[in-house]
Amino acid sequence: MEDNERVQKVRDIIKSTRIAMLTHLDDEGHLISRPMATQDVDFDGTVRFIAERASAQGQAIQKNPEVNVAYSGNGAWVSLCGTARIVNDPDQLRELWSSFTESWLEGGPENPNNVLIEVDGHTAEYWDAPGGSKITQVANLLKAKVTGETVDGENGAVDL
């Protein structure tokens, strides 16, 4: 499979999943993961989230920007390693702001504490189980158990 096909596979999984676990290091060097809603699903190597600058996550990313973003759903997974940054862009916040965002963050896109977290990916690895649906996955697992053959899924990595 060519790199552009692998990037498209990563894009498709991210687009179909939307909620990610964003992992960063805290002040003591421990890994911390928090669920985040991906704001821009036209993946071009960068993913975007809306967050609070003053949050523990926002502060930690400013100190150590290396992060991992993990997506999991519908029998497919993506692990995206990259560098995060805090972006002040009220126009882009306005464009991405939704009632979902409003329920989690105060003050709207004009609140200077509300910022974008942009993660520029270095590499992405994906796994895609055959069939995608839970029923097909269970059937594949049962088939593997009965036949002794392993389930073959699709796996790939791409530099971004």
C-alpha positions, 0 to 999 in steps of 0.5 A: 500500500502506498503512503497516500493510501495509508494517509487516506486510511488514517483520515477515514478512521479519524473522520469516523471516530471524532473522539480521541484520547489526547495523552501528554506528560504531567509535571511529574513525568506521568502520562495523562490521557483525556478525551477530546472531540476532534474539531477539524476532520479533514485530516491533513497531518494536523488535528485540532481540539478546543480546550482551555489554556489554563487547564492542566492539559493546556499548561502541560502541553506548553511545557512539553508539546510531545503528545499522542492522540489515539482514536478507537472505534468501529473496529479501527484504531489510529495512534498519532504521535506529534507535537502540540501547540496552543493557538490563539485564533478567535476566528477559527474558534468561531468557525469550529464552535458548536453547541457541544463545545458550548456545553463544556467551555464557558464564554464562547470563542471570544473568551481568551481562555478558550484556545485551539490545541493543534497537533502536527503529526509526525507518524501515525499507525493504524489497525483496521479489523476485517469487517469493521462491525462488532458482529463481524469482529465477533464472527471472525474471533469465533472463526479463529477459535474454531479453525485455529487461524488468526484474524488478519486485519490491516495494519500500517504506518505512515510518516506525516 
